[in-house]
Amino acid sequence: MKIYDFNERLKDSILIADGAMGSMLHEAVGFERCFDELNSTEPEAVFRIHQAYIEAGAQIIETNTFGANRFKLAPLGLAEEVQRFNSRGVKIAREARESAAREVLIAGSIGPLGLGVQSRHPSPEEIQEIFHEQALALEERGVDFYILETFSYIEELLLAIDAIRLFSGLPIVAQLTYAEEGTTYGDVRPSDAAAQLKNKNVQVIGANCTLGPQALLPILEELAAVDGLRVSGMPNAGFPKREGDRIVYPRSSPEYFALFAREAAALGVRILGGCCGTTPAHIRAMAEAVKLLRPSKTHPVVRSVETVLRPVPVARREPQSRFWKQLQKKEFSVCLEIDPPKGLSLDRIFEQVDKVMASKKVDAIDINSGAMARVGMDALIVAGALEARGIETVPHLTTRDQNIIGLQAALLGAWTVGGVRNVLAITGDPPSVGDYPETSGVYEVDSVGLVKVLNRLNQGTDWAGKTLGGATNFTIGVAVNPVADDLDNEIERFHAKVEGGAHFAMTQP
C-alpha cells in the first residue's frame, strides 16, 4: 500500500484494528513456548482468530509475528525460522482477508527485541539487521503496512524504523508503551516521543499495551495535541493476574471499550484497537461506537494531562555511606567476609563481628550470599541486623534466586528497613554446584543487569520507570577477576558494570 493512499484513508476515517493475538492463542491452544511458531504448527487457530476479529468489524488485522525476529527466536533454537514464521503469518492473514466479504488491511506486526537488562546487547548495526530481516520477510509476502508496537525504548524503535526505511516505502505505524506515570520505561514523554518520530517518515504515532483504556487516554491526548500528527491507541483489557497455569485479564466490559473509543475519537485518534486481554467482543463494541464518527481535529492538551504523574529526575549523586567515604580517603580499607548462618541463630555472628570491630582494624563486614549455592540466612537480612548494631556492611546480592521484581523488592526493603547502604552485585554460583542440583537458577538478569537496576533505584524509579517517592543512594560494588581464563571477556564485563553505575570493585580470592 502506498503511503499516499494510506494517508488518504486516514484523512477523514477512523480505522478499527483487531485486538489481542497472544492471549487469544493462549485461550485456544494453551501455553506455548513461542506463539509465532503457531503459524506453522497451529495455522488454523491463528486463522480463526483473524476471522473472528474481521467478523467483529476490524478493518485492520495484524500478523501473528510480534516476536518473530532472530534475537527472540534464537534461545528457542528457532533462529533460522524467521523467514518461515513471518511468511506463514502473512499467508494466514491473507487467507482470512480473502474469506471476508469486505476490504481488510494487513499490518505486519513487529515487536521489540526484548533486550531488557542483559549485559550484552547487539550493536545498533546488529539490531537494524535483525529488524531488516523480519520486515523484509513480511513485505515479500504482501503486508499492506507495518505496525511497530509495544516498544519501551524510543532508541530501539528508531533503529527499527531506519531498518525498514532502508528498503521499504510502505506506511509505518509506530507505537510505544507507557507506564501509569505518563512516560515510557525509557523515561520519554509522549510529546517528546512525537518530536523524535515525527520526521522519521512514519505515518501514525501511537501507544499500546501496559495501560487500560482510562489510563491510556491522557497519553493519546498528549500525542493528539502535536500539530499534524495521526495517532493510534490500543489499550490492554487491564492488568493481568495468574490463575493456576493461566494468565487471566480483567473482564473489562465491551461497553467500557466503546466509551473509550468515542473519547479517543473525540481527541482525533485515527486507528483504534486492543492489546493484551482484548477480544472480538471489545473490537465489535469499538467498531459500533465509532462507525458514524469522523476523527476530530486535534486540540491543545488540557490540564488533566499536564498533571499526570511524572518521575522527578534525580541527578546522579555521590554515595554517602561510611564505607564509600573511607574509600574516598584513598587509604587502605579492610573488609572482612563472613558467611551467613546456616541455621536460625545470629548469636555467633554477633559475637565474632563485635570482636572484630572492637579491634578497630576492619572498616566493613562483607556478607556472602548463598556461596556454592548452599542455603543460608539471607545476606540482606543479616546486613540489616548488623546495621542495627552500628556496623557497616557490604552484603552480596545474587541474581540466582529472584527475578527482577523480587530483587527490587529486596533492595527497597534493605534500604528502608534494614539501613543497608552498600551492595555487592554478583551473578551467583549455579544451583548445580550446591545442595540442590535439581533446582534451576532464575538468572533473569546477570550482575551487569543488577548494577543497572541498582542505579535506576538510585535515580528514584524502579526498572519499569515507576517513581519511588524518593531515591536510594546505594554504594554499588561489583566483583572482578584479574586472573580469569577469558580475561578479555572479564574486562569487557567490568567496563559494562562501570558504565552501568558501579562505584567500586572487589577482586575475588
matplotlib code that plots the C-alpha trace (Angstrom):
import matplotlib.pyplot as plt

x = [0.0, 1.4, 1.9, -0.3, -3.2, -2.8, -2.8, -5.9, -7.7, -6.9, -7.8, -11.5, -11.8, -11.3, -10.0, -10.6, -7.8, -8.0, -7.4, -5.1, -3.5, -1.3, -3.9, -6.4, -4.0, -3.3, -7.0, -7.2, -4.2, -2.8, 0.7, 3.3, 7.0, 6.5, 3.3, 4.9, 5.7, 2.0, 1.9, 3.5, 2.1, -1.4, -2.3, -6.0, -6.1, -4.4, -6.8, -9.9, -8.7, -8.1, -11.6, -13.3, -11.8, -12.8, -16.4, -16.3, -15.7, -11.9, -10.6, -7.0, -5.6, -2.1, 0.1, 1.0, 4.6, 5.2, 8.2, 9.3, 12.8, 16.1, 17.0, 13.9, 13.8, 17.5, 17.2, 14.5, 16.6, 14.4, 16.7, 16.6, 12.8, 12.5, 11.6, 9.1, 7.3, 6.8, 5.9, 3.3, 2.0, 1.2, -0.2, -2.7, -3.8, -4.3, -6.4, -8.5, -8.9, -9.9, -12.6, -14.2, -16.7, -15.0, -11.7, -9.3, -5.8, -3.0, -0.4, 2.9, 3.4, 7.0, 7.7, 10.9, 13.8, 13.3, 16.8, 15.9, 18.9, 21.1, 24.8, 25.4, 23.2, 23.5, 25.2, 22.9, 24.0, 23.1, 19.7, 19.0, 19.9, 17.6, 14.6, 15.5, 15.4, 11.9, 10.5, 11.8, 10.1, 6.8, 6.9, 7.9, 4.8, 2.5, 1.6, 0.0, 1.9, 4.0, 3.0, 5.9, 4.3, 5.0, 8.4, 9.6, 12.6, 12.5, 16.1, 15.2, 12.1, 14.1, 16.5, 13.6, 12.2, 15.6, 16.0, 12.6, 13.2, 16.5, 14.4, 10.7, 8.2, 5.2, 3.4, 4.6, 2.5, 5.0, 3.7, 5.5, 4.2, 3.8, 3.7, 1.0, 3.2, 2.9, 6.4, 7.9, 10.2, 13.0, 11.5, 10.2, 7.0, 4.5, 5.2, 8.9, 8.5, 6.4, 9.1, 11.6, 9.4, 7.6, 10.4, 11.2, 8.7, 6.2, 2.5, 0.9, 2.4, 0.6, 0.6, -0.4, -0.2, 0.6, -2.3, -6.1, -8.5, -8.8, -5.1, -4.3, -6.5, -4.1, -1.3, -3.3, -4.4, -0.8, 0.1, -3.0, -2.0, 1.0, 0.2, -0.2, 0.1, -2.0, -2.5, -3.3, -4.3, -4.6, -5.2, -5.0, -8.1, -6.4, -3.7, -3.4, -3.3, -2.3, -5.0, -3.3, -1.3, -3.3, -2.8, -6.2, -7.1, -9.9, -13.3, -13.4, -16.8, -17.2, -19.2, -16.2, -14.1, -17.0, -16.8, -13.0, -13.4, -15.7, -13.5, -10.4, -12.2, -13.0, -9.3, -8.6, -7.3, -7.3, -6.6, -8.3, -7.7, -7.0, -3.9, -3.5, -6.7, -9.0, -11.3, -13.6, -16.3, -14.3, -13.5, -17.1, -18.1, -15.5, -16.4, -20.1, -19.2, -17.3, -18.9, -20.7, -18.0, -15.2, -11.9, -12.0, -9.3, -6.5, -6.6, -4.3, -3.6, -5.9, -4.8, -5.6, -2.8, -0.4, -0.9, -0.2, 2.5, 6.0, 9.2, 11.2, 14.7, 17.4, 20.9, 23.5, 24.8, 27.9, 27.1, 27.1, 27.9, 30.7, 32.4, 32.3, 33.7, 36.5, 37.3, 37.4, 40.2, 42.3, 43.6, 43.8, 40.4, 39.7, 36.6, 36.1, 34.0, 31.6, 29.1, 25.6, 24.5, 23.1, 20.6, 18.3, 20.7, 22.7, 24.4, 27.7, 27.8, 27.2, 29.9, 32.5, 31.7, 31.7, 35.1, 36.5, 35.0, 36.3, 39.9, 39.4, 41.2, 38.1, 36.0, 33.1, 31.7, 31.3, 28.4, 28.3, 25.1, 24.5, 28.1, 28.5, 24.7, 24.0, 21.2, 22.0, 20.3, 19.6, 22.6, 20.5, 18.6, 21.9, 23.2, 20.2, 20.7, 24.3, 23.5, 21.1, 24.2, 26.0, 28.2, 28.9, 28.1, 28.6, 26.1, 26.2, 23.1, 22.9, 20.6, 20.3, 17.4, 15.0, 13.6, 13.8, 10.7, 12.0, 15.4, 13.9, 11.6, 14.5, 16.6, 13.8, 13.3, 17.1, 17.4, 14.3, 14.0, 17.5, 19.5, 21.8, 23.8, 26.3, 25.6, 27.9, 26.1, 27.0, 25.5, 26.0, 27.0, 24.7, 22.5, 24.1, 27.3, 25.4, 23.0, 20.1, 21.4, 17.9, 16.7, 17.0, 18.6, 16.5, 19.2, 16.7, 19.5, 23.2, 25.4, 25.7, 21.9, 21.7, 24.0, 21.7, 18.7, 20.5, 21.5, 17.8, 16.7, 19.4, 17.7, 14.3, 12.5, 12.1, 13.1, 9.7, 10.0, 7.6, 8.5, 9.5, 8.7, 12.4, 15.6, 18.0, 21.7, 23.4, 27.1, 27.3, 30.0, 30.9, 33.3, 36.1, 38.6, 42.0, 43.2, 40.1, 40.7, 39.0, 40.5, 39.2, 35.6, 36.2, 37.5, 34.6, 32.1, 33.9, 33.6, 29.9, 29.5, 31.2, 29.1, 26.0, 26.8, 29.2, 31.2, 33.8, 35.1, 36.3, 38.6, 37.7, 40.1]
y = [0.0, 3.4, 6.0, 8.5, 6.0, 5.2, 8.8, 9.4, 6.6, 8.2, 11.7, 11.5, 8.0, 6.1, 2.6, -0.2, -2.7, -6.1, -7.0, -9.4, -12.3, -13.8, -14.0, -15.4, -18.0, -18.8, -19.5, -21.5, -23.8, -23.3, -22.2, -22.3, -21.5, -19.4, -18.1, -17.1, -20.8, -21.5, -20.0, -23.4, -25.7, -24.4, -22.3, -23.0, -21.5, -18.3, -18.2, -18.5, -15.6, -13.4, -14.4, -13.6, -10.1, -9.4, -10.6, -8.2, -5.3, -5.0, -3.2, -4.0, -7.3, -7.8, -10.8, -13.2, -12.2, -9.9, -11.8, -13.5, -12.0, -13.8, -12.4, -13.7, -17.0, -17.9, -19.0, -21.4, -22.9, -21.3, -18.6, -20.0, -19.9, -16.1, -16.3, -19.2, -17.8, -14.4, -15.6, -18.0, -15.3, -13.1, -16.1, -16.9, -13.2, -13.0, -16.2, -14.7, -11.5, -13.5, -15.2, -11.9, -10.1, -6.7, -5.0, -5.6, -4.2, -6.4, -4.9, -6.7, -6.8, -6.2, -6.1, -5.1, -7.5, -7.7, -6.5, -5.9, -5.6, -8.2, -7.5, -7.8, -6.1, -6.4, -3.3, -0.8, -2.2, -5.7, -4.5, -2.9, -6.1, -8.2, -5.8, -5.6, -9.4, -9.7, -6.7, -7.9, -11.3, -9.6, -7.3, -10.0, -12.0, -9.0, -6.9, -3.6, -1.7, -2.2, -1.8, -1.4, -1.9, -2.2, -0.6, 0.6, 2.4, 5.0, 4.4, 0.8, 2.0, 4.5, 1.7, -0.4, 2.4, 3.1, -0.6, -0.6, 2.6, 1.3, -0.7, -0.1, 2.6, 1.0, 3.0, 2.6, 2.8, 3.4, 2.7, 3.0, 1.6, 3.9, 3.5, 5.0, 8.0, 9.0, 8.1, 5.2, 2.9, 4.8, 8.0, 9.7, 11.7, 11.2, 14.7, 14.2, 10.8, 12.5, 15.2, 12.4, 10.3, 13.0, 13.5, 9.8, 9.2, 7.3, 7.8, 7.2, 7.5, 5.9, 3.9, 0.4, -2.2, -1.8, 0.5, 0.0, 2.4, 5.1, 5.3, 5.4, 8.4, 11.1, 9.6, 9.8, 13.3, 14.5, 12.9, 14.3, 17.8, 17.7, 19.5, 17.3, 14.0, 11.0, 8.9, 5.3, 3.8, 0.1, -0.4, -3.6, -5.0, -4.1, -5.7, -9.5, -12.0, -15.7, -18.3, -21.7, -22.1, -19.4, -15.7, -14.0, -10.4, -8.5, -8.8, -5.2, -4.8, -4.1, -1.1, 0.3, 0.0, 1.6, 4.6, 4.7, 4.6, 7.6, 9.6, 8.7, 9.6, 13.0, 13.5, 12.9, 9.3, 7.7, 4.0, 2.2, -1.4, -3.5, -5.2, -7.9, -9.4, -7.8, -10.0, -9.7, -8.5, -5.5, -4.8, -5.1, -2.6, -0.1, -0.5, 0.1, 3.1, 5.0, 3.8, 7.1, 9.3, 11.2, 12.0, 15.3, 17.8, 17.9, 20.5, 21.7, 19.4, 20.1, 20.4, 16.8, 15.6, 18.1, 16.7, 13.1, 12.0, 12.3, 10.8, 13.5, 13.5, 12.8, 13.9, 11.2, 11.6, 10.5, 7.7, 8.8, 5.5, 5.3, 2.7, 4.9, 7.8, 5.6, 4.6, 8.3, 8.9, 6.7, 4.9, 1.1, -0.2, -3.6, -5.7, -9.0, -11.5, -13.7, -16.5, -16.1, -18.7, -21.9, -22.1, -19.9, -18.0, -14.9, -15.1, -16.5, -13.9, -11.1, -12.4, -12.7, -9.5, -7.5, -8.8, -8.0, -4.5, -3.8, -4.2, -1.1, -2.8, -3.6, -1.0, -3.1, -6.6, -8.3, -10.8, -13.7, -14.8, -18.5, -19.3, -22.5, -22.4, -23.6, -22.4, -19.8, -16.8, -14.1, -11.7, -8.6, -9.6, -10.4, -7.0, -5.2, -6.9, -5.8, -2.3, -2.0, -2.6, 0.3, -2.0, -1.0, -3.9, -4.9, -7.7, -9.6, -9.9, -12.6, -12.8, -16.6, -16.7, -13.9, -12.3, -8.6, -7.9, -9.8, -8.2, -4.7, -5.6, -6.9, -3.8, -1.4, -3.2, -3.4, 0.4, 1.5, -1.0, -2.6, 0.6, -1.1, 1.4, -0.8, -3.8, -6.1, -7.1, -10.6, -13.3, -16.1, -19.7, -22.0, -24.4, -27.4, -26.9, -26.9, -29.0, -28.5, -29.5, -30.4, -26.8, -24.0, -20.6, -17.6, -15.5, -13.2, -10.7, -11.1, -8.9, -6.2, -6.0, -5.9, -2.9, -1.2, -1.9, -0.5, 2.6, 3.1, 2.8, 5.4, 7.7, 7.4, 4.9, 1.2, -0.7, -0.2, 3.6, 4.0, 6.6, 5.6, 8.8, 9.3, 7.7, 5.2, 6.0, 2.6, 2.4, -0.2, -2.8, -5.4, -8.4, -8.7, -11.5, -10.3, -13.8, -15.0, -17.6, -15.3, -12.0, -10.1, -11.0, -10.2, -6.8, -6.2, -7.1, -4.9, -1.9, -2.7, -2.7, 0.6, 2.1, 0.7, 2.7, 0.6, 2.6, 0.1, -3.4, -6.3, -8.9, -12.5, -14.7]
z = [0.0, -0.9, 1.8, -0.1, -0.2, 3.5, 4.4, 2.3, 4.1, 7.5, 6.5, 7.3, 8.8, 12.0, 11.3, 13.7, 14.2, 15.8, 19.5, 21.3, 19.5, 22.2, 24.9, 22.4, 21.3, 24.9, 25.4, 22.2, 22.5, 26.0, 26.9, 24.1, 24.2, 21.1, 19.7, 16.4, 15.9, 15.8, 12.3, 11.3, 13.9, 14.5, 11.5, 11.8, 15.3, 14.1, 11.1, 13.3, 15.5, 12.5, 11.1, 14.5, 14.5, 10.9, 11.7, 14.7, 12.5, 12.3, 9.3, 10.1, 11.2, 12.5, 11.5, 14.3, 14.1, 17.1, 18.3, 15.1, 15.0, 15.1, 18.6, 20.3, 18.4, 18.9, 22.6, 21.4, 18.7, 16.1, 14.7, 11.2, 11.1, 10.8, 7.1, 7.5, 10.6, 9.1, 5.6, 7.1, 9.4, 6.4, 4.4, 7.2, 7.5, 3.7, 3.7, 6.5, 4.4, 1.3, 3.3, 4.3, 2.2, 2.5, 2.4, 5.3, 5.6, 6.8, 9.2, 9.6, 13.4, 14.6, 18.3, 20.3, 20.7, 24.5, 25.3, 29.0, 31.3, 29.7, 30.0, 26.3, 23.7, 20.0, 18.5, 16.7, 13.4, 14.5, 15.8, 12.5, 10.7, 12.9, 12.2, 8.5, 8.2, 9.7, 7.9, 4.5, 5.1, 5.9, 2.9, 0.4, 1.4, 1.0, 4.1, 3.4, 6.1, 9.2, 12.8, 15.2, 18.7, 22.4, 22.2, 25.7, 24.4, 21.6, 20.6, 19.6, 17.8, 15.8, 14.8, 13.7, 11.6, 10.0, 9.2, 7.3, 5.5, 4.1, 1.6, 2.1, 1.1, 2.9, 5.6, 9.2, 12.4, 15.3, 18.9, 22.2, 25.5, 28.5, 32.3, 34.5, 35.2, 31.6, 30.4, 28.6, 30.5, 28.9, 30.7, 27.5, 27.4, 24.6, 23.2, 23.3, 21.5, 18.9, 18.4, 17.7, 15.5, 13.5, 11.0, 10.6, 7.7, 9.9, 9.1, 12.5, 16.0, 18.9, 22.2, 23.1, 25.8, 29.5, 30.3, 30.2, 28.4, 31.0, 31.7, 28.0, 27.2, 28.7, 26.6, 23.5, 24.3, 24.6, 21.3, 19.6, 20.7, 18.4, 15.2, 12.2, 14.0, 13.2, 16.4, 17.2, 20.5, 21.6, 25.3, 27.3, 29.0, 32.3, 34.5, 34.3, 37.1, 37.3, 38.0, 38.2, 35.0, 33.1, 32.7, 33.1, 32.2, 33.9, 32.3, 31.1, 29.5, 25.8, 26.8, 28.6, 25.4, 23.4, 25.8, 25.3, 21.5, 21.5, 23.8, 21.7, 18.5, 20.1, 20.6, 16.9, 17.2, 13.7, 14.5, 17.4, 18.5, 21.5, 23.0, 25.7, 27.0, 24.5, 22.4, 19.4, 21.7, 22.6, 19.0, 18.0, 20.6, 19.5, 15.8, 16.6, 18.8, 16.1, 12.8, 12.3, 13.7, 12.0, 13.7, 15.5, 14.8, 17.4, 20.1, 22.9, 25.8, 28.8, 32.4, 33.3, 31.0, 32.4, 35.9, 35.0, 37.5, 36.1, 37.5, 39.1, 37.6, 40.2, 39.4, 39.9, 43.4, 45.2, 47.7, 51.3, 53.1, 55.6, 53.5, 50.5, 52.4, 53.6, 50.1, 49.1, 51.5, 49.3, 52.3, 52.7, 53.6, 55.2, 54.7, 56.5, 54.6, 56.6, 55.7, 57.0, 59.5, 58.1, 60.9, 63.0, 65.3, 64.7, 68.1, 66.9, 64.1, 66.5, 68.9, 66.1, 64.4, 67.6, 68.5, 65.1, 65.0, 68.5, 67.1, 65.0, 62.2, 60.0, 58.1, 57.0, 57.1, 53.7, 53.8, 51.4, 49.8, 49.2, 48.4, 46.5, 46.1, 49.7, 51.9, 54.5, 56.0, 53.5, 53.3, 53.2, 56.3, 58.1, 57.0, 58.4, 61.8, 61.8, 60.7, 63.6, 65.8, 64.1, 61.9, 58.3, 55.9, 52.3, 51.6, 48.4, 46.3, 43.6, 40.6, 41.0, 43.4, 42.4, 39.3, 38.7, 40.7, 43.7, 43.5, 43.6, 46.4, 48.5, 47.8, 48.7, 52.0, 52.7, 52.1, 54.0, 56.8, 57.1, 56.8, 54.2, 52.2, 50.2, 48.0, 46.0, 42.9, 41.7, 39.5, 41.9, 41.8, 39.8, 41.9, 40.2, 42.4, 45.7, 47.7, 45.3, 41.9, 40.7, 41.0, 38.4, 38.9, 37.9, 36.3, 34.7, 34.8, 35.5, 37.6, 34.9, 34.8, 38.6, 38.6, 36.2, 38.4, 41.4, 39.5, 38.5, 42.1, 42.9, 40.3, 42.0, 39.8, 39.6, 36.4, 34.9, 35.3, 38.2, 40.7, 44.2, 46.0, 46.7, 45.7, 47.2, 47.3, 47.3, 47.0, 44.2, 44.3, 41.7, 41.5, 39.0, 38.5, 37.3, 36.6, 34.7, 31.9, 29.4, 30.5, 27.5, 28.4, 32.1, 31.2, 28.8, 31.5, 34.0, 31.7, 31.3, 35.1, 35.4, 32.7, 34.4, 37.6, 39.7, 42.3, 43.4, 42.6, 44.7, 43.3, 44.1, 46.1]

ax = plt.figure().add_subplot(projection="3d")
ax.plot(x, y, z, "-o")
ax.set_aspect("equal")
plt.show()
